[in-house]
Amino acid sequence: MTRTLFTTLMLIAAPPALAHPGAHHGTLLDAVAHLFSEPYHLALATAAVLFGVLGARALRRRSQRRQAD
């Protein structure tokens, strides 16, 4: 129930994707260079890594607490 409610709320609150103009054609190296040269991409990548690390820590602590009980 909680997972379904959370998923529904995330879908409702998710804004549409607004990409910046321009073509993204080229090699894999071009794509990586583009991702690391744009401030918006760097900010979002940093936020994603931060939330991933914090989420993994929270899950680890939760599982350790459950095993201790």
VMD Tcl script that builds the backbone (N, CA, C; Angstrom):
set m [mol new atoms 207]
animate dup $m
set s [atomselect $m all]
$s set {name element resname resid chain x y z} {
  {N N MET 1 A 0.821 -1.190 0.000}
  {CA C MET 1 A 0.000 0.000 0.000}
  {C C MET 1 A 0.861 1.248 0.000}
  {N N THR 2 A 1.872 1.290 0.870}
  {CA C THR 2 A 2.731 2.462 0.956}
  {C C THR 2 A 3.508 2.655 -0.334}
  {N N ARG 3 A 4.003 1.584 -0.910}
  {CA C ARG 3 A 4.770 1.678 -2.153}
  {C C ARG 3 A 3.888 2.185 -3.286}
  {N N THR 4 A 2.656 1.712 -3.361}
  {CA C THR 4 A 1.731 2.151 -4.396}
  {C C THR 4 A 1.401 3.622 -4.228}
  {N N LEU 5 A 1.161 4.053 -3.009}
  {CA C LEU 5 A 0.860 5.458 -2.742}
  {C C LEU 5 A 2.054 6.339 -3.110}
  {N N PHE 6 A 3.255 5.928 -2.717}
  {CA C PHE 6 A 4.456 6.684 -3.034}
  {C C PHE 6 A 4.647 6.794 -4.547}
  {N N THR 7 A 4.472 5.690 -5.254}
  {CA C THR 7 A 4.626 5.700 -6.706}
  {C C THR 7 A 3.614 6.620 -7.360}
  {N N THR 8 A 2.389 6.577 -6.903}
  {CA C THR 8 A 1.346 7.441 -7.450}
  {C C THR 8 A 1.675 8.906 -7.213}
  {N N LEU 9 A 2.098 9.240 -6.010}
  {CA C LEU 9 A 2.450 10.625 -5.717}
  {C C LEU 9 A 3.639 11.096 -6.553}
  {N N MET 10 A 4.619 10.241 -6.761}
  {CA C MET 10 A 5.775 10.616 -7.579}
  {C C MET 10 A 5.372 10.836 -9.037}
  {N N LEU 11 A 4.464 10.037 -9.546}
  {CA C LEU 11 A 4.014 10.216 -10.919}
  {C C LEU 11 A 3.213 11.502 -11.083}
  {N N ILE 12 A 2.433 11.833 -10.085}
  {CA C ILE 12 A 1.641 13.064 -10.143}
  {C C ILE 12 A 2.548 14.293 -10.042}
  {N N ALA 13 A 3.555 14.221 -9.190}
  {CA C ALA 13 A 4.420 15.363 -8.942}
  {C C ALA 13 A 5.536 15.513 -9.965}
  {N N ALA 14 A 5.763 14.539 -10.812}
  {CA C ALA 14 A 6.869 14.592 -11.763}
  {C C ALA 14 A 6.576 15.617 -12.866}
  {N N PRO 15 A 7.454 16.589 -13.030}
  {CA C PRO 15 A 7.256 17.567 -14.104}
  {C C PRO 15 A 7.642 16.966 -15.446}
  {N N PRO 16 A 7.166 17.547 -16.524}
  {CA C PRO 16 A 7.570 17.028 -17.835}
  {C C PRO 16 A 9.052 17.311 -18.083}
  {N N ALA 17 A 9.673 16.480 -18.868}
  {CA C ALA 17 A 11.092 16.664 -19.183}
  {C C ALA 17 A 11.242 17.793 -20.191}
  {N N LEU 18 A 12.079 18.737 -19.861}
  {CA C LEU 18 A 12.331 19.868 -20.749}
  {C C LEU 18 A 13.813 19.855 -21.123}
  {N N ALA 19 A 14.114 19.358 -22.293}
  {CA C ALA 19 A 15.502 19.267 -22.730}
  {C C ALA 19 A 15.913 20.572 -23.400}
  {N N HIS 20 A 17.185 20.877 -23.334}
  {CA C HIS 20 A 17.672 22.071 -24.007}
  {C C HIS 20 A 17.812 21.778 -25.492}
  {N N PRO 21 A 17.748 22.808 -26.326}
  {CA C PRO 21 A 17.812 22.583 -27.769}
  {C C PRO 21 A 19.207 22.147 -28.208}
  {N N GLY 22 A 19.236 21.525 -29.343}
  {CA C GLY 22 A 20.513 21.091 -29.908}
  {C C GLY 22 A 20.536 19.597 -30.127}
  {N N ALA 23 A 21.310 19.201 -31.097}
  {CA C ALA 23 A 21.420 17.776 -31.415}
  {C C ALA 23 A 22.450 17.124 -30.505}
  {N N HIS 24 A 22.239 15.871 -30.202}
  {CA C HIS 24 A 23.160 15.120 -29.363}
  {C C HIS 24 A 23.691 13.920 -30.133}
  {N N HIS 25 A 24.128 14.189 -31.344}
  {CA C HIS 25 A 24.656 13.113 -32.173}
  {C C HIS 25 A 26.168 13.053 -32.011}
  {N N GLY 26 A 26.709 11.936 -32.272}
  {CA C GLY 26 A 28.153 11.787 -32.203}
  {C C GLY 26 A 28.531 10.493 -31.526}
  {N N THR 27 A 29.765 10.432 -31.115}
  {CA C THR 27 A 30.295 9.227 -30.496}
  {C C THR 27 A 29.990 9.217 -29.000}
  {N N LEU 28 A 30.318 8.124 -28.382}
  {CA C LEU 28 A 30.132 8.002 -26.935}
  {C C LEU 28 A 30.992 9.030 -26.200}
  {N N LEU 29 A 32.179 9.264 -26.703}
  {CA C LEU 29 A 33.064 10.254 -26.092}
  {C C LEU 29 A 32.463 11.658 -26.166}
  {N N ASP 30 A 31.814 11.983 -27.284}
  {CA C ASP 30 A 31.127 13.272 -27.401}
  {C C ASP 30 A 30.015 13.392 -26.359}
  {N N ALA 31 A 29.261 12.330 -26.159}
  {CA C ALA 31 A 28.169 12.350 -25.189}
  {C C ALA 31 A 28.699 12.523 -23.774}
  {N N VAL 32 A 29.778 11.834 -23.434}
  {CA C VAL 32 A 30.366 11.955 -22.098}
  {C C VAL 32 A 30.926 13.356 -21.896}
  {N N ALA 33 A 31.595 13.895 -22.910}
  {CA C ALA 33 A 32.130 15.255 -22.811}
  {C C ALA 33 A 31.002 16.257 -22.622}
  {N N HIS 34 A 29.892 16.064 -23.310}
  {CA C HIS 34 A 28.744 16.947 -23.165}
  {C C HIS 34 A 28.180 16.876 -21.741}
  {N N LEU 35 A 28.067 15.682 -21.206}
  {CA C LEU 35 A 27.507 15.533 -19.864}
  {C C LEU 35 A 28.387 16.181 -18.800}
  {N N PHE 36 A 29.695 16.102 -18.952}
  {CA C PHE 36 A 30.596 16.667 -17.958}
  {C C PHE 36 A 30.918 18.136 -18.185}
  {N N SER 37 A 30.476 18.719 -19.300}
  {CA C SER 37 A 30.763 20.125 -19.565}
  {C C SER 37 A 29.562 21.034 -19.294}
  {N N GLU 38 A 28.393 20.490 -19.115}
  {CA C GLU 38 A 27.197 21.286 -18.856}
  {C C GLU 38 A 26.916 21.351 -17.360}
  {N N PRO 39 A 26.771 22.549 -16.795}
  {CA C PRO 39 A 26.521 22.676 -15.353}
  {C C PRO 39 A 25.236 21.994 -14.890}
  {N N TYR 40 A 24.188 22.049 -15.710}
  {CA C TYR 40 A 22.926 21.419 -15.315}
  {C C TYR 40 A 23.076 19.899 -15.217}
  {N N HIS 41 A 23.799 19.335 -16.164}
  {CA C HIS 41 A 24.018 17.886 -16.131}
  {C C HIS 41 A 24.849 17.495 -14.912}
  {N N LEU 42 A 25.868 18.274 -14.618}
  {CA C LEU 42 A 26.711 17.976 -13.461}
  {C C LEU 42 A 25.922 18.076 -12.161}
  {N N ALA 43 A 25.073 19.096 -12.052}
  {CA C ALA 43 A 24.272 19.264 -10.840}
  {C C ALA 43 A 23.311 18.089 -10.655}
  {N N LEU 44 A 22.654 17.680 -11.719}
  {CA C LEU 44 A 21.710 16.561 -11.617}
  {C C LEU 44 A 22.428 15.244 -11.346}
  {N N ALA 45 A 23.579 15.041 -11.959}
  {CA C ALA 45 A 24.336 13.820 -11.713}
  {C C ALA 45 A 24.819 13.779 -10.264}
  {N N THR 46 A 25.282 14.909 -9.751}
  {CA C THR 46 A 25.725 14.978 -8.359}
  {C C THR 46 A 24.570 14.698 -7.408}
  {N N ALA 47 A 23.409 15.282 -7.693}
  {CA C ALA 47 A 22.240 15.049 -6.852}
  {C C ALA 47 A 21.814 13.583 -6.899}
  {N N ALA 48 A 21.861 12.965 -8.067}
  {CA C ALA 48 A 21.481 11.558 -8.198}
  {C C ALA 48 A 22.418 10.661 -7.403}
  {N N VAL 49 A 23.722 10.936 -7.483}
  {CA C VAL 49 A 24.690 10.141 -6.724}
  {C C VAL 49 A 24.477 10.342 -5.230}
  {N N LEU 50 A 24.253 11.578 -4.811}
  {CA C LEU 50 A 24.037 11.876 -3.396}
  {C C LEU 50 A 22.799 11.153 -2.863}
  {N N PHE 51 A 21.695 11.229 -3.587}
  {CA C PHE 51 A 20.480 10.544 -3.146}
  {C C PHE 51 A 20.665 9.030 -3.159}
  {N N GLY 52 A 21.414 8.510 -4.120}
  {CA C GLY 52 A 21.681 7.081 -4.161}
  {C C GLY 52 A 22.487 6.615 -2.960}
  {N N VAL 53 A 23.515 7.382 -2.616}
  {CA C VAL 53 A 24.343 7.028 -1.451}
  {C C VAL 53 A 23.528 7.113 -0.172}
  {N N LEU 54 A 22.766 8.195 -0.019}
  {CA C LEU 54 A 21.946 8.339 1.188}
  {C C LEU 54 A 20.880 7.246 1.276}
  {N N GLY 55 A 20.281 6.897 0.155}
  {CA C GLY 55 A 19.292 5.824 0.146}
  {C C GLY 55 A 19.896 4.470 0.480}
  {N N ALA 56 A 21.084 4.200 -0.049}
  {CA C ALA 56 A 21.754 2.931 0.254}
  {C C ALA 56 A 22.113 2.847 1.731}
  {N N ARG 57 A 22.574 3.951 2.307}
  {CA C ARG 57 A 22.893 3.965 3.743}
  {C C ARG 57 A 21.646 3.719 4.584}
  {N N ALA 58 A 20.551 4.364 4.198}
  {CA C ALA 58 A 19.310 4.195 4.948}
  {C C ALA 58 A 18.825 2.752 4.878}
  {N N LEU 59 A 18.895 2.150 3.704}
  {CA C LEU 59 A 18.472 0.751 3.567}
  {C C LEU 59 A 19.374 -0.185 4.362}
  {N N ARG 60 A 20.669 0.084 4.358}
  {CA C ARG 60 A 21.604 -0.753 5.111}
  {C C ARG 60 A 21.318 -0.657 6.611}
  {N N ARG 61 A 21.113 0.559 7.089}
  {CA C ARG 61 A 20.803 0.738 8.514}
  {C C ARG 61 A 19.493 0.061 8.887}
  {N N ARG 62 A 18.528 0.173 8.000}
  {CA C ARG 62 A 17.224 -0.439 8.264}
  {C C ARG 62 A 17.331 -1.960 8.336}
  {N N SER 63 A 18.095 -2.539 7.408}
  {CA C SER 63 A 18.237 -3.998 7.421}
  {C C SER 63 A 19.045 -4.463 8.630}
  {N N GLN 64 A 20.036 -3.694 9.039}
  {CA C GLN 64 A 20.814 -4.051 10.229}
  {C C GLN 64 A 19.953 -3.968 11.471}
  {N N ARG 65 A 19.090 -2.968 11.545}
  {CA C ARG 65 A 18.181 -2.841 12.688}
  {C C ARG 65 A 17.211 -4.008 12.758}
  {N N ARG 66 A 16.728 -4.426 11.587}
  {CA C ARG 66 A 15.781 -5.553 11.553}
  {C C ARG 66 A 16.469 -6.863 11.946}
  {N N GLN 67 A 17.713 -7.039 11.563}
  {CA C GLN 67 A 18.436 -8.256 11.926}
  {C C GLN 67 A 18.766 -8.273 13.399}
  {N N ALA 68 A 18.967 -7.113 13.991}
  {CA C ALA 68 A 19.298 -7.035 15.419}
  {C C ALA 68 A 18.090 -7.342 16.284}
  {N N ASP 69 A 16.906 -7.076 15.762}
  {CA C ASP 69 A 15.673 -7.322 16.571}
  {C C ASP 69 A 15.297 -8.750 16.633}
}
mol reanalyze $m
mol bondsrecalc $m
mol representation Tube
mol addrep $m
